[in-house]
Every structure is written in structure tokens, then in C-alpha cells.
Amino acid sequence: MTHVAIIGGGPGGYEAALVARRLGAEVTLVERDGVGGSTVLTDCVPSKTLIATSDLLTEVGSAAELGVEVPSTVRADLASVNARVLRLAAAQSHDIEERLVSAGCRVLRGEGRVEAPGRVVITTPEGEETLDADGILLATGAHPRVSEDARPDGERILTWEQVYGLQEIPEHMIVVGSGVTGAEFASAYTGLGAQVTLVSSRDRVLPGEDPDAANLIENVFTRRGMTVMGNSRMAAVAREGDRVTVTLTDGRTLEGSHCLLALGSIPNTADLGLEAAGVGLDDGGFVHVDKVSRTSVPGIYAAGDCTGVLMLASVAAQQGRIAMAHLLGDTVNPLRLAHVSSNIFTSPEIAAVGISQKQIEERGMLVDTTILPLAANPRAKMQGVHDGFVKLFARQGTGTVVGGVVVGPRASELIHPVSLAVSAQLTADHVAEAFTVYPSMSGSVAEAARRLHRLL
Ligand SMILES: Cc1cc2nc3c(=O)[nH]c(=O)nc-3n(C[C@H](O)[C@H](O)[C@H](O)COP(=O)(O)OP(=O)(O)OC[C@H]3O[C@@H](n4cnc5c(N)ncnc54)[C@H](O)[C@@H]3O)c2cc1C
């Protein structure tokens, strides 16, 4: 029987474990902190649970337009919200562990490292165990980047892993970093009623994302009372009593009650024995992998954030599944980044799939683009939705849909027809011809596709 050793129990690791069992392998998975990984315990699941409360409050805030009077005292009890967040995360971790065990995986709580190709050493509270494995999967994830001059204290200066200890809505939260994580938390705390300042080192928020979506969300943020500071690079963060001071590189200072650092992630690849085993890493410490999750050493695979390929739970899981299919001789479909759909859980949400506008411009692709504001959609009018759009990209000549962006409430759901079109290589006409419900937000997806129709 083929023996697989998996280091790390996030989606990269646990999805791989389930696939490997299904393909008949003996599986040992070692996890340091809790099955489900950062995804379930500190990152994705907790943040989206917090955002669910914030979204509810944001919706309630616009109830008057729909004729509902809501008392101005409606507020979230952050202690209860965070207790729910942590309960939900722990329950999900428990569910996943049960699934792994009932599938026949051996799950160990401890720390794993590669001693040599084909050999893993596991340190548990009970002692050390050496494991010979035919295949090793590294799925060790990443942790928040912090800086010497901005040391989190877990109370007032926080990483995204530490915010769930807050018992009261921060009076003034300064969020440093305007990438996806910074934007999501800035949006969430605004929705929860905190004063929020978002510090961005670039000229706009979400610098890596679709420019129309980023401009729209920045307008919404400022309209909702957030202060967005562009071209402002953090130099240091200090705490004095219950105040924090953020100093910018140009000497300006900001004062708030809390500071959340969203400065990106560092891969968990140090002290894993990778260099000695010959596993190639890049300058940032990310493991080099190919499209079937192979590292530079035969028999050693890697998946998820430790590879830095695309830091999403869905991509981590897919890389893990692909690795096991490759190792265990099943049909292998290499990772196709051009088909990945993703969502930014701001209010409104920003979802995207396929080729981006930036890639189109960089590659000089011949693509027709259409952008349709949601405000014209009848369902949006009924629901009091004013912000959002559907944007589609289709190849000139063939009309094949190669990408799209949806901004709006539940854009994470609305993107699915576009994702289907991208993965099945449907044309804009195919998308336009599929019936949508009247009235529905998805009517705007079909209408945008209709606008891409060209006479032959
Ligand atoms: C705030 C935030 C929100 C996010 N929201 C989303 C979202 O909505 N959707 C989405 O798709 N992605 C989201 N992401 C990204 C997503 O969380 C990551 O891409 C995902 O966690 C990667 O999964 P992974 O399996 O690679 O690593 P992880 O989930 O980090 O799991 C790795 C595990 O390995 C363990 N480990 C590390 N070293 C060892 C060792 N030596 N021995 C044993 N165990 C070890 C760690 O303890 C950890 O539990 C978010 C990220 C952040 C920061």
C-alpha cells in the first residue's frame, strides 16, 4: 500500500488526505494547531462569519429606503459576535477531523518536518516518530507578516488572527494595508459601527484588483464614513495606554483606539528541513511547484499558501487533490489559474473569474469588454441596491467569454454563471440565450452578454 505523509491540516492538506484515502493510500496527516488550518481557525471562516454580522447591520442601515423604520439603537454585541465566530470555527475544525478519521486517515497533533525525501519526522507531545512515506505533501500554509516597528500586542495592535478577542466595537480602528484582507476588515468594522481609517501605501484601495471595482468600492467606503488614506506608507505603530499611534513614512501620524495590520503573509516553510532535502524555494520562502503540485524533489509535493501560487482556500484544496491524483496514478487535470473564481467580501462584494483587465492589457489581447451598472436592474431597484456592476470580457472573433467581474450584494453567488462560461468556453451568445428569472440580478449577467453580441 502507498503511504502518504501530509504536513498541515488546512484545505491543502485535508482535501488531499480525503482524495488519497479514496484512491486507496494509507494516510498520515500531522497538524500543529488544529485540523482545518488557518482557513478554518483564524482566516477565512472567522472573517466571513464576522462579515455576516456586519452585512446584516449594513442591510438594516438601508431599511428606511424600503419603508422600514429601524431604531437607531440597533448595534452588534461584539463579545457575542466573536464568541459565535470562534464557536463556529471550532465546530468546523471538529467536523473536518471527524471526516478524516472516519475516512481512515491517521491524524496526529504535532509538528512535522522532512528529514529526507521519503522520510518525515513528527514531534508530538508524546515524543518523536519517524515515518517512511512514498509521497510527502507539504501544506503548511502561511502566517501574517508583521514588522519590527509594528509589533502586535494582541489587544490594541492586532493581526487578523487576533481580532476575535475584542469584546467591544473599536472606537477607531486603523487598518494598515488595503489589499483584500485590509479592505474586507475595513468594510466589516465600518458595518459594525466603528470609525475606520484605511491606510493604503498605493494610490487606491485593492491595487491588484479590477480598477472599476476598486474605484467603486473606494467611493462606497468614503460614502459610508471611512477615511481612506492613499499614498500613505506605515513606518511604525506604537501603543500608549488605550491609544495607538500610526506613524507614516512622511512623518504624519494617526491616532486611534486599535490598529489592524494587514501586511500580507509569510509562508510556513522555515524549519521544515526543505533546503536540506533539496526542495526549491523562491526568495520569499515559497515552495516552487509545477501545475501538478510537484516540487523539485520527486515524491515531495506542495499545496496551498506555502507555494504562494494563489492564496485562496479553493486553490489550496485543488492543488492538494491534484498532487494526490498525480502521486497515486489517477487522471490528472493540471491547475488552471485562468479558471479560478474569487471573491472579496466587502460590502458590496467583488467577485472575479478568468482573465483580468490588467492581463488583457499586458498581453495585448483582442477582447471586447462590456460593463453594465446594477442600478439599471429592476430587482436592484426593488431591493434598494445602487452600487455594483457586471463586467464581461469576450474574445473578439469567437465571442468566447474569458473573464468577468461582478460587484454587488452576493456577487460571490452571481459570478457562477460567468465562471461556468469561462470553464466551458461558452460564448457571450450562449450566456445571453440562457433564460434568467425576471426580475433577478442575474438578468444583468445575461444582458451584459447580450451587449457583447456582434453581427457576423
Ligand atoms: C483574513 C483572511 C481571510 C481569507 N478569506 C478567504 C476566503 O474568503 N476565501 C478563500 O478562498 N481564501 C481566503 N483566505 C485565504 C485562505 O485562508 C488561504 O489561502 C488558505 O488558508 C490556504 O490553505 P492552506 O491549506 O495552504 O493553509 P492553512 O489553512 O494555513 O493550513 C496550514 C496548516 O499547516 C499547519 N502547519 C504549519 N507548519 C506545520 C508543521 N511543521 N507541522 C504541522 N502542521 C503545520 C498550520 O498550523 C496550519 O494549520 C483568507 C486569508 C486571510 C488571511
The ligand as an ORCA input file, in Angstrom:
! r2SCAN-3c Opt
* xyz 0 1
  C      -8.206     37.068      6.794
  C      -8.204     36.103      5.656
  C      -9.392     35.764      5.028
  C      -9.391     34.861      3.986
  N     -10.577     34.580      3.355
  C     -10.595     33.727      2.319
  C     -11.804     33.450      1.623
  O     -12.847     34.016      1.940
  N     -11.780     32.544      0.623
  C     -10.627     31.911      0.240
  O     -10.659     31.102     -0.693
  N      -9.459     32.171      0.863
  C      -9.421     33.059      1.891
  N      -8.241     33.323      2.523
  C      -7.033     32.598      2.119
  C      -7.041     31.224      2.736
  O      -7.258     31.322      4.140
  C      -5.726     30.503      2.460
  O      -5.470     30.540      1.094
  C      -5.796     29.074      2.951
  O      -5.778     29.081      4.350
  C      -4.633     28.221      2.456
  O      -4.794     26.928      2.910
  P      -3.534     26.010      3.255
  O      -4.057     24.631      3.401
  O      -2.451     26.279      2.316
  O      -3.004     26.571      4.641
  P      -3.651     26.768      6.079
  O      -5.124     26.830      6.048
  O      -2.903     27.913      6.644
  O      -3.224     25.445      6.847
  C      -1.893     25.119      7.067
  C      -1.777     24.400      8.377
  O      -0.492     23.807      8.476
  C      -0.088     23.829      9.821
  N       1.354     23.692      9.906
  C       2.305     24.564      9.520
  N       3.539     24.042      9.731
  C       3.347     22.819     10.269
  C       4.233     21.796     10.694
  N       5.548     21.936     10.594
  N       3.707     20.670     11.199
  C       2.355     20.525     11.319
  N       1.483     21.460     10.929
  C       1.968     22.595     10.389
  C      -0.590     25.164     10.328
  O      -0.751     25.134     11.723
  C      -1.928     25.283      9.601
  O      -2.963     24.814     10.420
  C      -8.192     34.261      3.560
  C      -6.983     34.591      4.187
  C      -6.990     35.513      5.206
  C      -5.686     35.892      5.852
*
